[in-house]
Amino acid sequence: MTDLWQLSATELAAGYRQGSWTPVEALDSIMSRLEAVNPMLNAVIAIDDTARQAARDSTARFAAGAPLGPLDGIPVSIKDNLLMAGVPATWGCAALADFRPRHDELPVAALRSQGAVLFGKTNVPEFTLEGYTDNTVHGVTGNPWNLALTPGGSSGGAAAALVAGIGPLALGTDGGGSIRRPSAHTCLVGLKPSIGAIARADGFPSLLLDFEVVGPIGRTVADVATMFEALSGPDAADRRSLALPRAARQARRVLYVPSFSGAPVDPHIRDSFARAAQVLSELGYEVSSGELPVDLDALNDAWSQVGQIGLARLFAANPAWRDRAAPKYRAMADAGASLSAERLWHLLEVIDRLRSSVDAMFSEWDAILTPATAAQPWAADQPYPQFIDGREVGPRGHAVFTGWVNAAGNPAISLPADAAPDGLPIGVQLVGPWGEDRMLLEMAARYEGARPWRARHAGLWDRLG
């Protein structure tokens, strides 16, 4: 019999309804899996002591024929930069090592109110500002496919736990690719929703303006879609959620963009990406190759300054956090503090122009297809790869395909493509018009049907034990 930790959220829920197993049994199975594999991964860094009672309550609801919805009884992990009542929220920062919030922030509360069993927190880089997962509080997280390599970041702990079998779903955040790139590095599905698609409130301060959104990570498109539907919708606590368009566009025209302005891309990623484009073409989409018809130079020039200014503001409001932050983050905040108000205003104008350009692009195209990452996973304790395809790159060289989507506010989803010859996962990214999250999920489901990846997870589990 298949262990319950191996099942998708959709399969677990079906078994609950049929009486084949209970939420308590599912949680027990996943906690046993956590005990078996988390010591080698360092992916889950805190456990919620109330999870077992939540699973008992869910079991009782199913016995009474009154589940709260499709996520009732489903074990879900929560990223460590999201507030969860009674459980540490360290944000990877030493100054917050003992911080236990008294409340859930809005999307976490929404999951709990729908019966999801929130069992633990997952590791992040300090202040979730980098594309790997390591910090001075909890240490480095390894990629289950090769423990010496990173699962990416900043949702690296979430991705590593999920693909290793520690829960079927994870709640992450994405401010510059932090859901999509870890998903690509671990053979998962990761959705960065449109700004406003999932309301946010009552959490840590924003460091990246409105770029960072909450989103689901899962092993299947169906599971990710289920969590998205459970969390999406307007909420007066976040006025951005009140303005999101509710269109139902049908995808037909896809622009296939292999690289951005000649920036280097790993050869295995290029090859796998080309095969993914062929799959979409075989599914009936009109796939055309070309350059991204949006000028990203101004955004790329300003990108690092957004986080610098955000961190400067955070430290000004919380001086004790600065005192215990790693030196590189203090330096980052000092750089932000030295920037002028005129520079911040310029950044806001750059973002407005970008959003207008991206909206215009989607009057011609229904979706944009790019690689999810430019590099394969690198050493787990290093912030970024120094070389891609033999060319030296900077801190964002591996992340060229993702950050612009956050600045634009559009939805994007990372999907597993064919693995590299060494077996390491590769991901592709689909980007859609603002508000067309469901269109992307439909495309993703068709792609998964044509190119399923579930057998790869089973192979990984056999190796991990």
Secondary structure, DSSP 8 states (H G I E B T S, - for coil): ---GGGS-HHHHHHHHHHTSS-HHHHHHHHHHHHHHHHHHH--EEEE-TTHHHHHHHHHHHHHTT---STTTT-EEEEETTS--TTS---TT-GGGTT---SS--HHHHHHHHTT-EEEEEE---GGG-SSS---TTT----BTTBTTB---SSSHHHHHHHHTTS-SEEEEEESSSTTHHHHHHHT-EEEE--TTTB---SSS--SSTT--EEEEEESSHHHHHHHHHHH-B-BTTBGGGGS---------EEEE---STT----HHHHHHHHHHHHHHHHTT-EEEE---SS--HHHHHHHHHHHHHHHHHHHHH-HHHHHTS-HHHHHHHHHHHTS-HHHHHHHHHHHHHHHHHHHHHTTT-SEEEEES-SS---BTTSSS-SEETTEE--TTGGGTTTHHHHHHT--EEEEE----TTS---EEEEE--TT-HHHHHHHHHHHHHHS--HHHHHHHHHHH-
